[in-house]
Amino acid sequence: MKKHNESMLIDFYEFTMANGYFDHGYKDQIVYFDLFFRTIPNRGGYAIMAGLESVIDYIENLAFTEEDIDYLRQRDMFSDEFLTYLSTFTFTGDLYAVKEGTIIFPNEPILTVRATAIEAQLIETYLLLAINHQSLIATKASRLKHAAGDRLLIEMGARRAHGVSSANLGARAAYIGGADLTSNTYADRHLKVPANGTMAHSWIQLFDSEIDAFRAYAKTYPTQTTFLVDTYDTLKSGVPNAIKVIKEDLVPKGINKYAIRIDSGDLTYLSKCARRLLDEAGLPECKIVASNALDEYLIKTIIDQGAPIDIFGVGERLITAKSDPVFGGVYKLVAMEENKRIMPKIKISDNPAKITTPHFKKLYRIYDKTTGNAHADLLTVHTETIDESKPLTIFNPEHTWQTTTYTDYTLKSLLIPIFKDGKRVYDVPTINEVRAHCQNELSHLWDEMKRFEHPHKYYVDLSKKLYDSKMRLIKKHHDAIDDKSHQ
């Protein structure tokens, strides 16, 4: 992986809290934080975990330079002892996470940190930005690919991305989620995401005529020719000129791989007309590429209307996840260690959805043995074990009277160790391995969960031991408030 230092990409209050922990005797306090999200983008049925490789790279290279320490000293807010501590800082804790490309659901930990309070606090910002952004784009790409079906999907949004890293890591995340190609050469060169491209309207305009532009491109790239046919008039000029060049310049050379691209107008109507012209000219093998402000809803509509489009190029609405541009992952303290015992911690809120689930936890996925499909996820206390030879009954933590019992099932533990005592213990997979894992994960989801409208809800339930722990802490909190109110 590329070595780089982004140590100062930290919300300033992480430093102020860390300095406070140091001054008040919490420097060596072991804590547990969970990273999770609360709602699925676009009210979808699932999300996709991405960004773990960035997290690993960040932690392995996290160190504060002399210039970083000088900057913090100039703020005149931090003790000399704390700054000396930062000058030799390294991450020495444990980190558990679900693999990149794994299907994930709200309110379950997708990453857990066990570390000193200072270490866990200082890495919060980067963990959230990496997982939030890349999971958002991977999820959006998966929806787009589901809409496109077996047609190729190209990510082509670099010029509309929200900055350099959004363009590059967004292309990577889109590939994980299902995009087949990117237009971003950097992503190909450095991140191993396959890139391709053809021409812009400026290429056509630069030549004396459209057909001259087509001939020039076909001469330079005879086996990779895609003609952009909507610069002047798609059906009266663009497609007829493309047909002429294909038949006169490419077919005689035995070349049978070429395409046209439509980037404006009514894509359904124009693609149907273009297909008819191509077939009448004896070019049924010519592919049709469509682009222009596409999203999963428009792609689905276009296909439902019978548009003979073979390849979809999606730019801004993928790279920015325009329809729902915030993933909403959060990072919350769930436990701390006292005398080598794990003490669960909880965040209480007037909004029930923001009450956290305490404790150091395990995350299991329950699969039906007959279909192989995932049925539900189960959170347990880290010390719990489940005997798969016996029936497993789970209950809805919101409506506890609703139970489901599984008899013919298998379990998969999803949180795996990534770092132990500051050392990476996880072999980072290739981008193609991550992508394959994602596709395998999707194959085990019910089709009803992939609907764009009102998808089937997937349940994340709590074991009784974990549920009881959560209820005890809620009761303890409310009892303490009641006692104070009566004093």
DAGIDA-V790404 format. One record per residue. N is the residue number from 1. PSI is psi in whole degrees, 0 to 359 (none if undefined). OMEGA is omega in radians with two decimals (* if undefined). NEAR is the number of other C-alpha atoms within 8 Angstrom. Layout:
n->N psi->PSI omega->OMEGA near->NEAR
n->N psi->PSI omega->OMEGA near->NEAR
//
This chain:
n->1 psi->155 omega->3.12 near->3
n->2 psi->132 omega->3.13 near->4
n->3 psi->124 omega->3.10 near->6
n->4 psi->160 omega->-3.05 near->6
n->5 psi->114 omega->3.09 near->8
n->6 psi->40 omega->-3.01 near->7
n->7 psi->329 omega->-3.07 near->9
n->8 psi->5 omega->3.04 near->6
n->9 psi->72 omega->-3.03 near->7
n->10 psi->133 omega->3.02 near->12
n->11 psi->137 omega->-2.99 near->7
n->12 psi->327 omega->-3.10 near->6
n->13 psi->345 omega->3.01 near->6
n->14 psi->321 omega->3.09 near->11
n->15 psi->316 omega->-3.12 near->10
n->16 psi->320 omega->3.08 near->10
n->17 psi->317 omega->-3.13 near->10
n->18 psi->318 omega->3.09 near->12
n->19 psi->321 omega->3.09 near->11
n->20 psi->317 omega->3.08 near->8
n->21 psi->317 omega->-3.12 near->12
n->22 psi->315 omega->-3.08 near->11
n->23 psi->333 omega->-3.05 near->9
n->24 psi->20 omega->2.99 near->7
n->25 psi->17 omega->3.14 near->7
n->26 psi->14 omega->-3.07 near->9
n->27 psi->322 omega->-3.08 near->11
n->28 psi->11 omega->-3.14 near->7
n->29 psi->123 omega->3.12 near->9
n->30 psi->130 omega->-3.13 near->10
n->31 psi->166 omega->3.10 near->15
n->32 psi->129 omega->3.07 near->15
n->33 psi->141 omega->3.01 near->13
n->34 psi->138 omega->2.95 near->13
n->35 psi->124 omega->-3.14 near->13
n->36 psi->171 omega->3.09 near->13
n->37 psi->160 omega->-2.99 near->13
n->38 psi->328 omega->-3.10 near->9
n->39 psi->148 omega->3.13 near->8
n->40 psi->132 omega->3.13 near->13
n->41 psi->146 omega->3.09 near->12
n->42 psi->23 omega->-3.11 near->6
n->43 psi->37 omega->-3.11 near->9
n->44 psi->181 omega->-3.09 near->14
n->45 psi->349 omega->-3.09 near->13
n->46 psi->166 omega->3.01 near->12
n->47 psi->171 omega->-3.09 near->13
n->48 psi->130 omega->3.12 near->15
n->49 psi->128 omega->3.05 near->17
n->50 psi->158 omega->3.11 near->12
n->51 psi->357 omega->-3.08 near->14
n->52 psi->321 omega->3.14 near->12
n->53 psi->322 omega->3.08 near->8
n->54 psi->320 omega->3.11 near->8
n->55 psi->314 omega->3.14 near->12
n->56 psi->314 omega->3.14 near->8
n->57 psi->317 omega->-3.13 near->11
n->58 psi->310 omega->-3.06 near->13
n->59 psi->321 omega->-3.13 near->9
n->60 psi->338 omega->-3.10 near->8
n->61 psi->10 omega->-3.06 near->9
n->62 psi->117 omega->3.10 near->12
n->63 psi->150 omega->-3.12 near->10
n->64 psi->127 omega->-3.11 near->13
n->65 psi->170 omega->3.06 near->7
n->66 psi->322 omega->3.13 near->7
n->67 psi->323 omega->3.08 near->7
n->68 psi->314 omega->-3.12 near->9
n->69 psi->319 omega->3.11 near->12
n->70 psi->318 omega->3.12 near->8
n->71 psi->313 omega->-3.13 near->8
n->72 psi->324 omega->3.11 near->11
n->73 psi->322 omega->-3.14 near->11
n->74 psi->339 omega->3.09 near->6
n->75 psi->345 omega->3.07 near->7
n->76 psi->42 omega->3.14 near->6
n->77 psi->348 omega->-2.95 near->7
n->78 psi->142 omega->-3.11 near->11
n->79 psi->153 omega->3.11 near->7
n->80 psi->324 omega->3.14 near->7
n->81 psi->319 omega->3.12 near->6
n->82 psi->318 omega->3.14 near->11
n->83 psi->324 omega->3.06 near->12
n->84 psi->320 omega->3.08 near->8
n->85 psi->315 omega->-3.14 near->8
n->86 psi->330 omega->-3.07 near->9
n->87 psi->339 omega->3.09 near->11
n->88 psi->23 omega->-3.02 near->8
n->89 psi->135 omega->2.91 near->9
n->90 psi->158 omega->3.09 near->7
n->91 psi->125 omega->-3.11 near->9
n->92 psi->9 omega->-3.03 near->10
n->93 psi->194 omega->3.10 near->13
n->94 psi->147 omega->3.08 near->13
n->95 psi->129 omega->3.09 near->12
n->96 psi->146 omega->3.14 near->12
n->97 psi->159 omega->2.94 near->13
n->98 psi->151 omega->-3.11 near->11
n->99 psi->149 omega->3.01 near->10
n->100 psi->141 omega->-3.12 near->12
n->101 psi->355 omega->3.14 near->15
n->102 psi->142 omega->3.03 near->11
n->103 psi->134 omega->-3.10 near->11
n->104 psi->160 omega->-3.06 near->10
n->105 psi->162 omega->-3.07 near->11
n->106 psi->150 omega->2.96 near->10
n->107 psi->21 omega->3.00 near->8
n->108 psi->142 omega->-3.14 near->11
n->109 psi->125 omega->3.05 near->9
n->110 psi->350 omega->3.06 near->12
n->111 psi->133 omega->3.12 near->12
n->112 psi->135 omega->3.12 near->12
n->113 psi->130 omega->2.94 near->13
n->114 psi->114 omega->-3.06 near->12
n->115 psi->178 omega->3.00 near->13
n->116 psi->156 omega->-3.09 near->12
n->117 psi->320 omega->-3.12 near->14
n->118 psi->314 omega->-3.13 near->12
n->119 psi->313 omega->-3.11 near->11
n->120 psi->325 omega->-3.12 near->14
n->121 psi->318 omega->-3.04 near->10
n->122 psi->335 omega->-3.12 near->11
n->123 psi->359 omega->-3.04 near->10
n->124 psi->310 omega->-3.01 near->11
n->125 psi->312 omega->-3.09 near->10
n->126 psi->318 omega->3.12 near->11
n->127 psi->314 omega->-3.11 near->9
n->128 psi->315 omega->-3.08 near->12
n->129 psi->323 omega->-3.13 near->8
n->130 psi->311 omega->-3.10 near->12
n->131 psi->317 omega->-3.12 near->14
n->132 psi->310 omega->-3.07 near->13
n->133 psi->308 omega->-3.01 near->13
n->134 psi->327 omega->3.06 near->14
n->135 psi->323 omega->3.11 near->15
n->136 psi->312 omega->-3.09 near->15
n->137 psi->320 omega->3.11 near->16
n->138 psi->320 omega->3.13 near->18
n->139 psi->317 omega->3.11 near->14
n->140 psi->317 omega->3.14 near->12
n->141 psi->322 omega->3.13 near->15
n->142 psi->320 omega->3.10 near->12
n->143 psi->318 omega->3.13 near->11
n->144 psi->318 omega->3.14 near->13
n->145 psi->324 omega->3.09 near->13
n->146 psi->320 omega->3.11 near->9
n->147 psi->320 omega->-3.07 near->10
n->148 psi->337 omega->3.14 near->14
n->149 psi->230 omega->-3.09 near->6
n->150 psi->6 omega->3.07 near->4
n->151 psi->149 omega->3.14 near->9
n->152 psi->145 omega->3.09 near->10
n->153 psi->124 omega->-3.14 near->15
n->154 psi->127 omega->2.99 near->13
n->155 psi->124 omega->-3.08 near->16
n->156 psi->48 omega->-3.03 near->12
n->157 psi->14 omega->-3.02 near->14
n->158 psi->318 omega->-3.06 near->12
n->159 psi->348 omega->3.11 near->5
n->160 psi->4 omega->-3.09 near->9
n->161 psi->160 omega->3.14 near->12
n->162 psi->60 omega->3.11 near->7
n->163 psi->172 omega->-3.02 near->6
n->164 psi->309 omega->-3.07 near->7
n->165 psi->330 omega->3.08 near->7
n->166 psi->322 omega->3.11 near->11
n->167 psi->314 omega->-3.04 near->15
n->168 psi->307 omega->-3.14 near->12
n->169 psi->334 omega->3.04 near->10
n->170 psi->320 omega->3.09 near->14
n->171 psi->320 omega->3.11 near->15
n->172 psi->313 omega->-3.13 near->12
n->173 psi->321 omega->3.12 near->15
n->174 psi->322 omega->3.11 near->18
n->175 psi->319 omega->3.08 near->15
n->176 psi->316 omega->-3.06 near->15
n->177 psi->341 omega->3.10 near->18
n->178 psi->346 omega->3.09 near->14
n->179 psi->142 omega->-3.08 near->15
n->180 psi->330 omega->-3.08 near->10
n->181 psi->167 omega->3.00 near->12
n->182 psi->160 omega->3.01 near->17
n->183 psi->355 omega->-2.98 near->12
n->184 psi->110 omega->-3.09 near->13
n->185 psi->323 omega->3.10 near->9
n->186 psi->317 omega->-3.12 near->8
n->187 psi->327 omega->3.08 near->16
n->188 psi->311 omega->-3.06 near->12
n->189 psi->317 omega->-2.99 near->8
n->190 psi->335 omega->-3.04 near->6
n->191 psi->1 omega->3.06 near->9
n->192 psi->30 omega->3.03 near->8
n->193 psi->119 omega->-3.04 near->13
n->194 psi->132 omega->-3.10 near->9
n->195 psi->153 omega->3.07 near->11
n->196 psi->165 omega->3.13 near->9
n->197 psi->166 omega->-3.10 near->5
n->198 psi->261 omega->-3.05 near->7
n->199 psi->161 omega->3.03 near->9
n->200 psi->172 omega->3.12 near->7
n->201 psi->332 omega->-3.14 near->8
n->202 psi->327 omega->3.08 near->7
n->203 psi->315 omega->-3.13 near->9
n->204 psi->315 omega->-3.06 near->12
n->205 psi->333 omega->-3.07 near->11
n->206 psi->331 omega->-3.11 near->7
n->207 psi->164 omega->-3.10 near->9
n->208 psi->329 omega->3.14 near->7
n->209 psi->163 omega->3.13 near->8
n->210 psi->317 omega->-3.10 near->11
n->211 psi->327 omega->3.06 near->9
n->212 psi->320 omega->3.12 near->9
n->213 psi->318 omega->3.13 near->14
n->214 psi->316 omega->-3.13 near->13
n->215 psi->320 omega->-3.12 near->10
n->216 psi->317 omega->-3.12 near->8
n->217 psi->318 omega->3.13 near->10
n->218 psi->328 omega->3.13 near->13
n->219 psi->319 omega->-3.10 near->8
n->220 psi->321 omega->-3.08 near->6
n->221 psi->66 omega->-3.01 near->8
n->222 psi->331 omega->-3.09 near->10
n->223 psi->2 omega->3.14 near->8
n->224 psi->52 omega->-3.03 near->7
n->225 psi->123 omega->2.96 near->12
n->226 psi->122 omega->-3.08 near->10
n->227 psi->124 omega->3.07 near->11
n->228 psi->110 omega->-2.88 near->13
n->229 psi->6 omega->-3.04 near->14
n->230 psi->20 omega->-3.12 near->11
n->231 psi->319 omega->-3.10 near->10
n->232 psi->298 omega->3.10 near->7
n->233 psi->115 omega->-2.98 near->9
n->234 psi->308 omega->-2.99 near->12
n->235 psi->330 omega->-3.11 near->10
n->236 psi->336 omega->-3.06 near->7
n->237 psi->303 omega->-3.00 near->10
n->238 psi->303 omega->-3.10 near->15
n->239 psi->314 omega->3.10 near->14
n->240 psi->320 omega->3.12 near->10
n->241 psi->322 omega->3.09 near->11
n->242 psi->317 omega->3.12 near->13
n->243 psi->316 omega->-3.11 near->10
n->244 psi->315 omega->-3.12 near->8
n->245 psi->320 omega->3.13 near->13
n->246 psi->313 omega->-3.06 near->10
n->247 psi->329 omega->-3.08 near->9
n->248 psi->330 omega->-2.99 near->8
n->249 psi->333 omega->-3.03 near->11
n->250 psi->312 omega->-3.10 near->13
n->251 psi->317 omega->3.13 near->10
n->252 psi->339 omega->3.11 near->8
n->253 psi->4 omega->-3.13 near->6
n->254 psi->13 omega->-3.14 near->6
n->255 psi->131 omega->3.14 near->9
n->256 psi->21 omega->3.11 near->8
n->257 psi->110 omega->-3.13 near->9
n->258 psi->167 omega->-3.08 near->12
n->259 psi->164 omega->2.95 near->11
n->260 psi->155 omega->3.13 near->14
n->261 psi->133 omega->3.09 near->13
n->262 psi->125 omega->-3.01 near->15
n->263 psi->13 omega->3.13 near->9
n->264 psi->168 omega->3.09 near->8
n->265 psi->191 omega->3.13 near->5
n->266 psi->102 omega->-3.00 near->6
n->267 psi->325 omega->3.12 near->11
n->268 psi->307 omega->-3.12 near->11
n->269 psi->311 omega->-3.07 near->8
n->270 psi->322 omega->-3.14 near->12
n->271 psi->323 omega->3.10 near->13
n->272 psi->316 omega->3.13 near->10
n->273 psi->319 omega->3.14 near->9
n->274 psi->319 omega->3.13 near->10
n->275 psi->319 omega->3.13 near->11
n->276 psi->316 omega->3.13 near->8
n->277 psi->318 omega->3.14 near->10
n->278 psi->317 omega->-3.13 near->13
n->279 psi->320 omega->3.11 near->9
n->280 psi->332 omega->3.13 near->7
n->281 psi->3 omega->3.13 near->7
n->282 psi->30 omega->-3.11 near->6
n->283 psi->57 omega->-3.13 near->8
n->284 psi->340 omega->-3.11 near->8
n->285 psi->350 omega->-3.13 near->7
n->286 psi->124 omega->-3.13 near->11
n->287 psi->157 omega->3.08 near->11
n->288 psi->124 omega->3.10 near->14
n->289 psi->138 omega->3.11 near->13
n->290 psi->141 omega->3.06 near->12
n->291 psi->178 omega->3.12 near->12
n->292 psi->89 omega->3.01 near->9
n->293 psi->45 omega->-3.13 near->8
n->294 psi->150 omega->2.92 near->11
n->295 psi->182 omega->-3.05 near->10
n->296 psi->326 omega->-3.13 near->12
n->297 psi->316 omega->-3.14 near->8
n->298 psi->319 omega->3.11 near->8
n->299 psi->315 omega->3.13 near->12
n->300 psi->317 omega->3.13 near->10
n->301 psi->315 omega->3.14 near->8
n->302 psi->316 omega->3.14 near->11
n->303 psi->318 omega->3.12 near->11
n->304 psi->332 omega->3.13 near->7
n->305 psi->3 omega->3.05 near->7
n->306 psi->19 omega->3.14 near->7
n->307 psi->127 omega->-3.10 near->12
n->308 psi->55 omega->-3.10 near->10
n->309 psi->134 omega->-3.08 near->12
n->310 psi->332 omega->-3.04 near->9
n->311 psi->135 omega->3.08 near->12
n->312 psi->132 omega->3.02 near->13
n->313 psi->124 omega->-3.08 near->13
n->314 psi->127 omega->-3.09 near->16
n->315 psi->258 omega->-2.96 near->14
n->316 psi->326 omega->-3.06 near->13
n->317 psi->350 omega->2.99 near->13
n->318 psi->306 omega->-3.01 near->15
n->319 psi->337 omega->3.08 near->19
n->320 psi->359 omega->-3.04 near->11
n->321 psi->54 omega->-2.91 near->12
n->322 psi->324 omega->-3.05 near->9
n->323 psi->337 omega->3.14 near->6
n->324 psi->82 omega->-2.87 near->8
n->325 psi->14 omega->3.12 near->9
n->326 psi->127 omega->3.13 near->8
n->327 psi->322 omega->3.01 near->13
n->328 psi->24 omega->3.07 near->8
n->329 psi->147 omega->3.13 near->11
n->330 psi->166 omega->-3.03 near->8
n->331 psi->111 omega->-2.97 near->10
n->332 psi->143 omega->3.03 near->8
n->333 psi->128 omega->-3.10 near->10
n->334 psi->348 omega->3.12 near->16
n->335 psi->164 omega->2.99 near->15
n->336 psi->161 omega->-3.12 near->12
n->337 psi->134 omega->3.04 near->11
n->338 psi->118 omega->-3.11 near->7
n->339 psi->43 omega->3.10 near->4
n->340 psi->13 omega->3.05 near->5
n->341 psi->141 omega->3.12 near->6
n->342 psi->121 omega->-3.13 near->10
n->343 psi->114 omega->-3.11 near->9
n->344 psi->147 omega->3.11 near->11
n->345 psi->149 omega->-3.08 near->11
n->346 psi->147 omega->2.98 near->14
n->347 psi->123 omega->3.13 near->7
n->348 psi->144 omega->3.14 near->8
n->349 psi->152 omega->3.01 near->7
n->350 psi->338 omega->3.07 near->5
n->351 psi->109 omega->-3.08 near->6
n->352 psi->329 omega->-3.12 near->6
n->353 psi->342 omega->-3.10 near->5
n->354 psi->4 omega->3.02 near->9
n->355 psi->125 omega->-3.05 near->10
n->356 psi->163 omega->3.03 near->9
n->357 psi->115 omega->-3.01 near->7
n->358 psi->171 omega->2.94 near->12
n->359 psi->161 omega->2.96 near->14
n->360 psi->124 omega->-2.88 near->11
n->361 psi->160 omega->2.89 near->8
n->362 psi->150 omega->3.10 near->11
n->363 psi->120 omega->3.13 near->13
n->364 psi->147 omega->2.98 near->11
n->365 psi->132 omega->-3.09 near->13
n->366 psi->122 omega->3.14 near->13
n->367 psi->141 omega->3.01 near->13
n->368 psi->127 omega->-3.09 near->12
n->369 psi->327 omega->-3.07 near->9
n->370 psi->311 omega->-3.07 near->5
n->371 psi->336 omega->-3.05 near->5
n->372 psi->0 omega->-3.09 near->8
n->373 psi->151 omega->3.07 near->11
n->374 psi->136 omega->-3.10 near->11
n->375 psi->319 omega->-3.09 near->10
n->376 psi->164 omega->3.02 near->11
n->377 psi->151 omega->-3.11 near->11
n->378 psi->126 omega->3.06 near->13
n->379 psi->133 omega->3.11 near->14
n->380 psi->164 omega->2.95 near->12
n->381 psi->148 omega->-2.98 near->12
n->382 psi->337 omega->-3.11 near->8
n->383 psi->353 omega->-3.08 near->4
n->384 psi->146 omega->3.00 near->6
n->385 psi->151 omega->-3.10 near->4
n->386 psi->127 omega->3.11 near->4
n->387 psi->106 omega->-3.07 near->5
n->388 psi->351 omega->3.09 near->9
n->389 psi->352 omega->-3.12 near->4
n->390 psi->156 omega->3.07 near->6
n->391 psi->146 omega->3.14 near->9
n->392 psi->119 omega->3.11 near->8
n->393 psi->127 omega->3.09 near->8
n->394 psi->161 omega->-3.13 near->11
n->395 psi->156 omega->3.12 near->13
n->396 psi->121 omega->-3.09 near->13
n->397 psi->344 omega->3.08 near->8
n->398 psi->323 omega->3.13 near->4
n->399 psi->84 omega->-2.92 near->7
n->400 psi->343 omega->3.11 near->8
n->401 psi->347 omega->3.13 near->6
n->402 psi->113 omega->-3.11 near->7
n->403 psi->156 omega->3.05 near->9
n->404 psi->135 omega->3.12 near->7
n->405 psi->129 omega->3.12 near->8
n->406 psi->135 omega->3.11 near->8
n->407 psi->325 omega->-3.11 near->7
n->408 psi->79 omega->-2.96 near->8
n->409 psi->165 omega->2.95 near->10
n->410 psi->155 omega->3.13 near->9
n->411 psi->147 omega->3.04 near->9
n->412 psi->126 omega->3.07 near->8
n->413 psi->126 omega->-2.98 near->9
n->414 psi->327 omega->-3.13 near->11
n->415 psi->118 omega->-3.11 near->12
n->416 psi->153 omega->-3.14 near->9
n->417 psi->133 omega->3.09 near->11
n->418 psi->315 omega->3.03 near->11
n->419 psi->140 omega->2.99 near->13
n->420 psi->124 omega->-3.11 near->12
n->421 psi->38 omega->3.08 near->7
n->422 psi->355 omega->-3.13 near->10
n->423 psi->135 omega->3.12 near->7
n->424 psi->129 omega->3.13 near->8
n->425 psi->14 omega->-3.04 near->8
n->426 psi->131 omega->3.07 near->7
n->427 psi->116 omega->-3.09 near->4
n->428 psi->123 omega->-3.12 near->5
n->429 psi->163 omega->3.04 near->6
n->430 psi->164 omega->3.13 near->6
n->431 psi->324 omega->3.12 near->11
n->432 psi->329 omega->3.05 near->7
n->433 psi->321 omega->3.09 near->8
n->434 psi->315 omega->3.14 near->12
n->435 psi->317 omega->3.13 near->13
n->436 psi->321 omega->3.09 near->8
n->437 psi->318 omega->3.12 near->10
n->438 psi->315 omega->-3.14 near->15
n->439 psi->324 omega->3.08 near->11
n->440 psi->319 omega->3.10 near->8
n->441 psi->315 omega->-3.13 near->11
n->442 psi->329 omega->-3.13 near->8
n->443 psi->345 omega->3.14 near->7
n->444 psi->12 omega->3.05 near->9
n->445 psi->143 omega->3.03 near->10
n->446 psi->143 omega->3.12 near->8
n->447 psi->327 omega->-3.12 near->6
n->448 psi->337 omega->3.13 near->7
n->449 psi->347 omega->-3.10 near->13
n->450 psi->359 omega->3.10 near->13
n->451 psi->146 omega->3.06 near->11
n->452 psi->330 omega->-3.14 near->10
n->453 psi->127 omega->3.07 near->6
n->454 psi->57 omega->3.12 near->7
n->455 psi->157 omega->3.08 near->11
n->456 psi->137 omega->-3.14 near->8
n->457 psi->132 omega->3.09 near->6
n->458 psi->134 omega->-3.01 near->10
n->459 psi->139 omega->3.00 near->8
n->460 psi->107 omega->-3.03 near->13
n->461 psi->165 omega->3.14 near->12
n->462 psi->144 omega->2.99 near->13
n->463 psi->160 omega->-3.13 near->12
n->464 psi->321 omega->3.14 near->6
n->465 psi->317 omega->3.13 near->8
n->466 psi->319 omega->3.12 near->13
n->467 psi->315 omega->-3.13 near->10
n->468 psi->321 omega->3.10 near->8
n->469 psi->317 omega->3.13 near->10
n->470 psi->315 omega->-3.12 near->11
n->471 psi->322 omega->3.12 near->8
n->472 psi->318 omega->-3.13 near->8
n->473 psi->322 omega->3.09 near->10
n->474 psi->315 omega->3.13 near->10
n->475 psi->318 omega->3.13 near->8
n->476 psi->318 omega->3.13 near->8
n->477 psi->312 omega->-3.11 near->8
n->478 psi->323 omega->3.08 near->8
n->479 psi->320 omega->3.14 near->8
n->480 psi->321 omega->3.11 near->8
n->481 psi->318 omega->3.14 near->8
n->482 psi->320 omega->3.13 near->8
n->483 psi->319 omega->3.14 near->8
n->484 psi->323 omega->-3.10 near->7
n->485 psi->338 omega->-3.11 near->6
n->486 psi->358 omega->-3.14 near->5
n->487 psi->none omega->* near->4
//
